């Protein structure tokens, strides 16, 4: 695809992302108090869709990764403001992700193997967060636990190293943000900072890097 065509397609994906992210944010108003504006998650989702297209183009995995962005970005905004990850968005993400990755698997070399890796990643990351919720309940909530399995499924598709990079990346982002808030005197050591936004940001960033290199292994 030529440069003009690639740019036009990216613009189309950005429009689709704007609609998807905004729609999910509006849907979340059914369970989240207040009238949070729809356009910030819509704008970030638009950027995520465009970036995914530029990196993957017509990959069979594009719909699955766009689905993660469409739900994950609004969830990050909701958790950042309200410190909750609504089941209305997290729980349906499991069957959606499994269906989209399952449809993509036959069109990707070793797709069945990657799907198994994803299931292993889902179980491993979910179990890791369950243990954290019991050991450190003030730091990891059950909303994080419910989201973690979906994150593990996507990261696991690309292998154990991607799982580690995505999860560690989330913790590093949270640590940097926490230090920044303390330095700015907007938080203290005892302040509870929602982890969902960092988990989602870390996963999406790593997937953007990992996917182009290995979606056709």
N, C-alpha and C positions, 0 to 999 in steps of 0.2 A: 504494500500500500504506500502511495506517495505521501510526501509531507503534508500536502493540502488535505488529502483524504484522511490521514491520521489525525490531523488537527480537528477536522470536522467531526470525526467519530468521537474524539475525546470531548469535544464540546457537547455532543449528543449524550454521552455518558454522564457528563456533569449535570445536564438538565435532568436526566433520569435519577441521578443521585440526590439532586435537590428535592425532587418529588418524593423519593423514597424516604429520605431522612426526615423531611417535614411531615410526611404522612404518619410515620411511626411516632414522632414527637406529639402530634395531635392525638393519636390513638392513646398515648400514655396518659393524657389528661383524664381519662376515665378512672384511673386509679391513683394518680399523683395530685395532691392538692395544689391549688393555685393555677394561674394561667401563664406558664412559662412560654416565652416566645418560640415560635416554630422555626424561625429562620436561622439561628446560630447552628443547631444540629443539621439543618438542611444544607447550609453552606459548607460545613466541614464534610458532610457525606458526599456532596457534589465533588469536592476536591479529591476525596478518597476514590470515588468511582473513576474520575479522570486519570488519577495516578495508576490505578489497577489496570485500566485499559492500555495506557502507555507502556506499562511493563509486560502485560500478558497478551494484549490484543485479543485475538479470537481463540484463546485457550479454552478448552472444555471446562476448566476450573473457574473461569471468570464469573459465572453466575453464583457459584458457591461463595466465593470470596466477597463479591458485592453484597450478598445476603448478610454476611458477617458485619460488613461496614454499615449496612442500612439499619441494623438493629444495634450494633455495638456503639456507634457514635451517639445516638440519642440516649442510650443507657448511660454513657459516660457523663453526659450533661446532667441527666437526672440524678445520678449518684453524687456528682459533685455538688449539686445544690441541695438535694433532699436527703442524702445519705441512705439511699435505698435503691435496690435493683428489682423492679416489679416482676413478679412471676408472669404477668401478662405478656412480657417481652422475652424473658429468659427461657421459660419452659418450652414454648413452641419452637424455639431456635434449635432444639435437639432434633426433632423429626425433619425440620426444614434442611438442616445441615446434612443429616444422613441421606436424605433423598437426593439433594443436589450433588453431593460427592458420589453417591451411588450411581447416579446417571452419568457423571463424568468419567467414572472409573473405566468403563469399557473402551473409551476413546483415548485413554492415556496409557502408554506402555507401562506394564506392571501395575496397572491401576488397582487390581484386586489386592495386590500386596500393600500398596499405599493405603487402601481403605482399612486393611487390617491394622496397619501402623496407627492410623487415626483412631481406631477403636481402642487400641492399647493406650495411646496417649490420652484419650478421654478418661479412661478408667484410672490411669496413673495420676493425672493432674487432679482429678476429682478427689481421689483418696488423699493426696497430699494436702489439699485444702481442708478436707474434713478433719484431718489430724491437727492442722493449725487452728481450726475453729475450736477444737476442744482444749488445746494447749494454751492458746492466746485468743480467747473469745472477744476481748476488747479491740483486737486489731483486725481480725477476720470475721466477718459476719456470714450468716447463712445465705444471704444474697450472693456474696462472693463465691461461696461453695457451689451454688446452683449454676452460676455463670462459668465456673472454672472448667467444667466438663466440656462445654462447647468450645472454649478456647483450646483445651487439650486435643479435641478432635481435629481442629484445623491445623494446629501446630504439628500434631502427631503424624499427619499425612506425609509431611516432609522429613520425618525422622527424629530420632532422639536429640540430635544436636540442635534442631530447630525448636524443639520443646524447651530445652534448657535455655536457649538464647531468649525465647519469648518470655518465659517466666522470670528469669533473672533480669531481663530488661525492664519488666514491670516493677520489680523491686527497686532497681536503680533509679528509675524515674520517680518513684514515690519518695525515695531517700533524698534525691536532689530537690524535689518540690518541698519536702518537709524542712530541709535545712534552709531553703530560701524563705519560707514562711516564718521560721524562727528568727532569722537574721532581720527580716522586715518587721518583726514584732507583731505579726498577725497570727501567731500560734506559739505554743509552748511545747516543751517535751512531752507533756501529758495530753496534748490535744489529739483528738481522734480525726485522722484524715481518711476520707473514703478511698478505698484501694481500687475499686472498679475502674475508674478512668485510667489508671496507670496500667492495670492488667490489659485493658482493651488497647491502649496506645502501644504498649510493648509488643503485643501480639500482631497488630496490624503492621507496625514498622518492620518487624522481622519477616512477616509473610511477604511484604513488598520486596524485600531483599532476596528471600529464599525462593519464592515461586518462579521467577524467570529462569533461574539457574537449574531448576530440577523438576519443573512441571512436565517436561518430556524427557524423563531419565533414560 
